[in-house]
Amino acid sequence: MDQVIQVAGSLMVLAAFAAAQRGWMDTKSQIYLSLNIVGSAVLAVQAFLGEQWGFLLLEGVWALVSAVSLVGVLRASTPRSTDH
């Protein structure tokens, strides 16, 4: 079952990357960043459980950077109050 979970997480990250490389998806889009967060977080959990520290570092940072980027995108798309 672990292998199925790892393949699913990998496919999310790779699908987003491939779509961005082909110009089908913007790297600042919510779906691109969401695929990266979910996929890399799944892989980070699997790495932690398997005590694979280098892989955990890679995937954990990947998820964190994607999450910070998604927060930035969401904040930029949220209408701001124009109270004066």
N, C-alpha and C positions, 0 to 999 in steps of 0.2 A: 504493500500500500504506500510506503514511503516513496518508492520510485514513481508511482503515479502522481503523487502530490508534487514531487520535484519536477517532473516533466511538465505538469500543468503550470507551475510557477514559471519555469523556463520559457514555455511557449508564450505566456503573457508578455514577458519582457522582450523576447525575440520578435514577436508579432508587432509590438509597438515600434521597436527599432527598425525593422524591415519596412514598415509602413512609412515611417519618417524618412528613411533613406530613399524610398521611391517617390516621395513628395505627396503621398496620400494622406499624411497626418502631420499636423504642426506639433513640434516638440513642446510647445507651450499650451497645447490643448488639454482640457480636463480629462479626456479619455486617454490620451497618451500618458499623462502623469499618473492617472489612476491605475492603468495597466502596470506601469513600473512600480508603483507603491505596493500593490497587491502581490504581484509576481515576486518582487524582491523580498518582501516581508515573509512570504511563504517560504522562500528559500533560506532566509535568515533564521527562521524558526527551525527548519530542518537541519541547518548547519549547527545551531546551538545544541539541538538534541543529539546530534552525532559528534559533538565536540570537535567540529572542524573550524578552528578559530580564524584561519585566514579567509575562508569562505564566508564566515559570519561577519567579519570586518567588511569585506567587499559588499555583500548583500545588505547588511545593516546600514552602511553609509549610503548605498544606492537608494534604499527606501527613504532614509532621512532627507537626502537631497531632493528627491522627488516630492516628498511631503511638503518641504519648505517651499518648493517651487509652486506646488498646487495651491498652497495658502496664498502665495503672492498673486497667482492668477485669479483666484476667487475674490480676493480683496479688490483687485483692479476692476473686476466686472460688477462689483456691488455698487449700486448708485449711492452716491454720497449725499448727505443732507446739505441743502443750500440755505440753511437758516442764517440770517444776517443779524 
